[in-house]
């Protein structure tokens, strides 16, 4: 079954006073590129998150965003802590200054609260349990993303199947037309030769031989056979459980090659018009394949 590269997934949970949310977005890309936006305390999880995504996705431009907030509505990225050892040193120093200078007054919180580095602002720390929790949330977000991509893939597969069937019908029309094209070609060639000969005796066996050679050059039976084979391969890949986007792109190129050859070899107006229709359908298939993983 085909899978789209376009999708969105989200997962969130609460652990104590903290709320965790993971969002993942994916759009089409020829290769796989993963970008992360993480709180400072989670930066060490960048590689495990990328590994997680790669274990599920083969292609796409993928953005992962992790957000953390606490019950107060703050971002939760930072922790505010008192620098108690430094505060104790400040108090001792202030007492010494007061004693040595004979200053009156009472030391209180206001005496030290504004002093440098008494309050520390540090990135929030997380332990192994929280790291595992975050990875589970991210995995749930990836699962949500894949579900959406699979749903989108079903629609793309339906569209591609219909377009492949259109090409198959056009190929059948050309195949049925081919014997008549050769007969008409032979008749026109003989008529032209008779006009050019203008009463001169013509060797019928030689005429038949030359007619056969020229008719063979315009024969597109092999191209039709290969085209039908490519279409069968294309549909067969719909059942694959592996990413098939690049294979489908390659087969589409081969189909286009056969169609171009058919167009260049045949001078029949009906075949020419049918080839134009096929190439138009192929262009739409190419556009859709840009979204297939």
C-alpha positions as MATLAB code, in Angstrom:
seq = 'XXXXXXXXXXXXXXXXXXXXXXXXXXXXXXXXXXXXXXXXXXXXXXXXXXXXXXXXXXXXXXXXXXXXXXXXXXXXXXXXXXXXXXXXXXXXXXXXXXXXXXXXXXXXXXXXXXXXXXXXXXXXXXXXXXXXXXXXXXXXXXXXXXXXXXXXXXXXXXXXXXXXXXXXXXXXXXXXXXXXXXXXXXXXXXXXXXXXXXXXXXXXXXXXXXXXXXXXXXXXXXXXXXXXXXXXXXXXXXXXXXXXXXXXXXXXXXXXXXXXXXXXXXXXXXXXXXXXXXXXXXXXXXXXXXXXX';
ca = [
       0.000    0.000    0.000;
       1.246    3.473   -0.842;
       2.092    5.996    1.871;
       2.092    9.758    1.504;
       4.971   11.893    2.735;
       2.569   14.623    3.856;
       1.109   14.401    7.338;
       0.818   15.704   10.884;
       0.894   13.985   14.257;
       0.509   15.101   17.865;
       0.682   13.539   21.321;
       0.678   15.021   24.813;
       0.506   14.009   28.451;
       0.869   15.324   31.989;
       3.415   14.124   34.515;
       3.126   15.758   37.902;
       3.136   19.527   37.463;
       4.492   19.346   33.912;
       2.732   19.069   30.569;
       4.566   17.530   27.608;
       3.530   17.905   23.967;
       5.119   16.498   20.805;
       4.149   17.627   17.297;
       5.548   16.292   14.050;
       4.963   17.631   10.542;
       6.104   16.081    7.279;
       6.114   17.244    3.650;
       7.561   15.690    0.513;
      11.306   15.524   -0.069;
      13.475   13.430   -2.373;
      15.438   12.224    0.663;
      14.819   12.292    4.419;
      15.615   15.442    6.399;
      14.710   15.772   10.077;
      14.647   19.022   12.043;
      14.024   19.337   15.786;
      12.887   22.140   18.086;
      13.468   21.125   21.680;
      13.602   22.777   25.124;
      17.166   23.362   26.257;
      16.850   20.602   28.831;
      15.970   18.089   26.096;
      18.729   18.847   23.592;
      20.435   15.530   24.346;
      17.378   13.769   22.934;
      17.886   15.139   19.418;
      19.711   12.060   18.098;
      17.355    9.500   19.726;
      14.375   11.401   18.268;
      15.881   11.420   14.779;
      16.624    7.713   15.088;
      13.024    7.117   16.129;
      11.674    8.971   13.097;
      14.021    7.192   10.680;
      12.823    3.841   11.998;
       9.325    4.706   10.736;
       9.818    7.110    7.813;
      11.885    6.561    4.662;
      11.532    9.955    2.949;
      10.263   13.440    3.684;
      11.152   16.770    5.230;
      10.140   16.256    8.861;
       9.903   18.766   11.705;
       9.609   17.659   15.347;
       8.601   20.183   18.020;
       8.669   19.345   21.733;
       7.151   21.762   24.226;
       7.187   21.651   28.019;
       5.108   23.712   30.440;
       4.254   23.526   34.126;
       1.014   23.961   36.017;
       1.627   27.704   36.354;
       1.601   28.091   32.588;
       5.337   28.783   32.375;
       7.451   27.207   29.669;
       9.130   24.870   32.111;
      12.443   25.295   30.289;
      14.107   26.889   33.291;
      14.431   26.273   37.011;
      14.967   29.056   39.553;
      17.047   27.981   42.541;
      18.663   29.796   45.481;
      22.439   29.786   45.624;
      22.576   28.913   49.338;
      26.370   28.526   49.731;
      26.938   31.935   48.143;
      24.157   33.485   50.250;
      25.816   32.189   53.430;
      29.101   33.773   52.396;
      27.314   37.063   51.701;
      25.712   36.991   55.180;
      29.040   36.320   56.891;
      30.673   39.096   54.895;
      27.898   41.546   55.774;
      28.149   40.642   59.469;
      31.883   41.170   59.383;
      31.427   44.541   57.700;
      28.800   45.524   60.289;
      30.976   44.485   63.229;
      34.179   46.050   61.989;
      32.451   49.282   61.027;
      30.219   49.520   64.057;
      27.096   49.828   61.934;
      23.689   49.530   63.582;
      20.804   47.622   62.097;
      19.526   44.106   61.556;
      20.425   41.850   58.676;
      17.349   40.417   56.894;
      16.334   38.986   53.527;
      16.302   42.427   51.932;
      19.979   42.757   52.743;
      20.988   39.875   50.491;
      18.190   39.248   47.997;
      19.499   41.722   45.451;
      23.129   40.647   45.626;
      24.734   39.104   42.562;
      24.115   35.410   41.767;
      22.000   34.828   44.902;
      19.268   33.440   42.601;
      20.302   30.894   39.958;
      18.361   30.424   36.697;
      19.276   27.090   35.115;
      17.866   24.860   32.389;
      15.345   22.429   33.834;
      16.902   19.067   34.535;
      15.300   15.775   33.522;
      16.095   12.266   34.567;
      16.017    8.991   32.695;
      12.332    8.480   33.548;
      11.338   11.770   31.950;
      13.505   11.065   28.908;
      11.724    7.753   28.399;
       8.381    9.467   28.868;
       9.232   12.049   26.227;
      10.371    9.398   23.742;
       7.097    7.530   24.260;
       5.144   10.716   23.575;
       7.230   11.322   20.441;
       6.586    7.748   19.317;
       2.840    8.303   19.757;
       3.109   11.469   17.659;
       4.959    9.537   14.940;
       2.251    6.843   15.016;
      -0.367    9.567   14.555;
       1.647   10.983   11.666;
       1.938    7.579    9.984;
      -1.791    6.969   10.310;
      -2.513   10.231    8.516;
       0.099    9.468    5.849;
      -1.415    6.025    5.247;
      -4.896    7.525    4.869;
      -3.562   10.069    2.404;
      -1.694    7.256    0.649;
      -4.977    5.399    0.059;
      -6.399    8.407   -1.767;
      -3.228    8.813   -3.824;
      -3.225    5.115   -4.700;
      -6.851    5.298   -5.850;
      -6.045    8.287   -8.048;
      -2.937    6.646   -9.502;
      -4.811    3.398  -10.170;
      -7.433    5.272  -12.154;
      -4.803    7.087  -14.205;
      -2.879    3.860  -14.895;
      -6.116    2.295  -16.138;
      -6.629    5.262  -18.450;
      -3.172    4.705  -19.950;
      -3.855    0.955  -20.251;
      -7.044    1.658  -22.223;
      -5.168    4.057  -24.493;
      -2.497    1.396  -25.049;
      -5.189   -1.137  -25.976;
      -6.676    1.328  -28.466;
      -3.272    1.803  -30.089;
      -2.706   -1.959  -30.149;
      -6.023   -2.548  -31.946;
      -5.266    0.258  -34.353;
      -1.784   -1.031  -35.215;
      -2.708   -3.665  -37.916;
      -4.908   -1.133  -39.664;
      -2.109    1.442  -39.541;
       0.273   -0.970  -41.274;
      -2.296   -1.809  -43.967;
      -3.020    1.846  -44.584;
       0.708    2.582  -44.675;
       1.323   -0.159  -47.237;
      -1.537    1.074  -49.401;
      -0.338    4.686  -49.331;
       3.245    3.653  -50.088;
       2.207    1.552  -53.085;
       0.060    4.381  -54.405;
       2.924    6.853  -54.156;
       5.319    4.480  -55.897;
       2.861    3.936  -58.751;
       2.475    7.692  -59.199;
       6.242    8.187  -59.217;
       6.774    5.277  -61.598;
       4.265    6.832  -64.028;
       3.679    3.716  -66.165;
       7.116    2.178  -65.670;
       7.007   -1.522  -64.815;
       7.663   -2.045  -61.085;
       9.051   -5.215  -59.583;
       6.228   -6.288  -57.277;
       8.447   -8.524  -55.148;
      10.943   -5.695  -54.612;
       8.055   -3.334  -53.860;
       6.686   -5.750  -51.284;
      10.147   -6.084  -49.704;
      10.697   -2.326  -49.419;
       7.176   -1.833  -48.148;
       7.757   -4.428  -45.438;
      11.046   -2.774  -44.383;
       9.478    0.668  -44.102;
       6.420   -0.714  -42.366;
       8.663   -2.462  -39.838;
      10.350    0.820  -39.019;
       6.952    2.284  -38.131;
       5.808   -0.781  -36.187;
       5.275    0.031  -32.481;
       4.185   -3.443  -31.358;
       7.277   -3.887  -29.145;
       6.766   -0.472  -27.542;
       3.143   -1.347  -26.749;
       4.221   -4.667  -25.217;
       6.808   -2.960  -22.998;
       4.330   -0.242  -22.067;
       1.776   -2.813  -20.904;
       4.508   -4.597  -18.920;
       5.519   -1.353  -17.187;
       1.905   -0.649  -16.272;
       1.616   -4.099  -14.712;
       4.793   -3.494  -12.703;
       3.422   -0.131  -11.607;
       0.217   -1.679  -10.241;
       2.129   -4.554   -8.639;
       4.063   -2.092   -6.484;
       0.781   -0.947   -4.917;
       0.842   -4.174   -2.892;
       4.394   -3.693   -1.623;
       4.928   -3.171    2.112;
       8.135   -1.201    1.471;
       8.506    2.441    0.334;
       7.971    2.444   -3.433;
       8.052    6.114   -4.423;
      11.411    6.011   -6.203;
      10.598    2.739   -7.982;
       7.337    4.201   -9.224;
       9.192    7.287  -10.457;
      11.625    5.075  -12.386;
       8.830    3.037  -13.977;
       7.067    6.265  -14.933;
      10.229    7.380  -16.738;
      10.303    4.072  -18.631;
       6.641    4.429  -19.578;
       7.346    7.916  -20.856;
      10.281    6.578  -22.899;
       8.081    4.008  -24.638;
       5.342    6.571  -25.291;
       7.843    9.009  -26.805;
       9.136    6.278  -29.127;
       5.600    5.411  -30.170;
       4.902    9.036  -30.963;
       8.060    9.446  -33.030;
       7.615    6.196  -34.998;
       3.951    6.546  -35.843;
       2.545    9.163  -38.226;
      -1.048    8.070  -37.674;
      -3.162   10.965  -36.412;
      -5.208    8.770  -34.074;
      -2.084    7.316  -32.470;
      -0.561   10.791  -32.194;
      -3.637   12.113  -30.394;
      -3.698    9.091  -28.085;
       0.001    9.548  -27.276;
      -0.731   13.162  -26.307;
      -3.472   11.953  -23.950;
      -1.112    9.411  -22.398;
       1.622   12.019  -21.856;
      -0.918   14.343  -20.230;
      -1.941   11.576  -17.834;
       1.703   10.738  -17.139;
       2.380   14.329  -16.124;
      -0.406   14.117  -13.551;
       1.039   10.840  -12.288;
       4.447   12.478  -11.874;
       2.901   15.233   -9.774;
       1.234   12.707   -7.495;
       4.388   10.614   -7.144;
       6.179   13.596   -5.604;
       4.091   12.931   -2.475;
       4.669    9.157   -2.324;
       7.179    7.850    0.203;
];
